[in-house]
C-alpha cells in the first residue's frame, strides 16, 4: 500500500513539475514564481498572472460562459516576431470570478510539422472564439486562419469542435464563407460579370483598394470561391441562432452571416454592411431591450486607432453608426488597444466588459489586456479609462 502511495506521489510530483516546466518555457521572458495570490480587481495594461503565476497568454480572445464558469480562449503567443504566427495554438483558462484564472492548457494545438496540414505550425491563427451548441452539446470554435507561408492572402475561417469546454478541440475544416451565396442585400451590379482587372487592386487589405469597393465588385469576384474573412467574432442570439461576423471584401466591408443549426457551416443568410468603412475587430452583443450593438476598429494593422460603434434593432440591420465610444485621454487610440470581445457579466443585467488587446508585434507574448467597463448612456456606448477597477464599479 505504502509503495502505491509513494509511486502516486512521485507520479503527481512529476506531472506537476513537467507542467510547471512547460509553463516556464511558454512564458519565456517572464519569471514564474509561486502560485498567485487571489486578486479582486482588474488592472488594464498590467501583467495579469494565472494560477501558476505565469502571465495569461490568450490574445485576440473571447469568453464563453458554461456551468458557472467563464472560459477565456485566445491566441497563445511566443517571444519575438515569430510569435505573430501560430506556434502553439489556442490557450484556454477558466475562472468563476473573472479576476483569477486557472490555466487549462492548449485547447487547440497547431503542432503539425506537415506543411499540408491546414493548421500547420507557423500558420496564422487569430481571434479564436468558442460557442456552445445546446442541441448537439458540442463546443464549437471558429477562428481566422491563414495557411502556412501565405501571409494574409487566403482570408479563411477555421472550425474546430470539442465535447468539453477546455478541449482538446479537433480541427474540422477551413472555409471561405458563403460560397455561391449572394447576401440578402445584394445589388444587381454585383451579379454582373466581374472585370478581370480587379486583381490589380489587391493591396493587402489595409484600406488601400484605390477605389470604391462596389465599383470594384469584390463581392462578385469572390462569389464562386467564397468570401474573404479575416478579423472575426461569433454571436449567439436568444433564439439559439449563431452568427459569424467578419471583415470581408479585402477588409473593406463587414459581413454578418448566420450559421447552420449545428454551428459548423452557414445557413446561407448573410448581409454586408459598412461598405468602404474598413472595419476590423468586430464584436457584437445584445441588450435586454433587444438592441444589437457592435464595436469595431479601423484598419491599421497592429497600430491602435479610434474604435467605432453601431446599433441595430434587427441583426440583419439596418445598422446605424454611433461613432467612437471612448472618452478622455488616448480615446483616439482606444486607450492603445483594439477590441476583441464584449463580455456580458453573468447575473448582472446589461452589464458589459470591453476586452481589448494592446498588441506588441515585436514581442507578441508581452501583449497586454485592456479590460474596461462598457456603459450604455442614452443609447450610446461609452468607454472610459481606469487604472484599476472591479465589478462593483459597473453601475447601471
Ligand atoms: C490587425 C488585426 C489583428 C491582426 C493584425 C495583423 O488589424 O486586428 O488580428 O490580423 O491586424 O497585422
Boltz pocket constraint, residues with backbone or C-beta under 6 A from the ligand:
constraints:
  - pocket:
      binder: B
      contacts: [[A, 60], [A, 126], [A, 127], [A, 231], [A, 280], [A, 281], [A, 298], [A, 299], [A, 300], [A, 301], [A, 302], [A, 338]]
      max_distance: 6.0
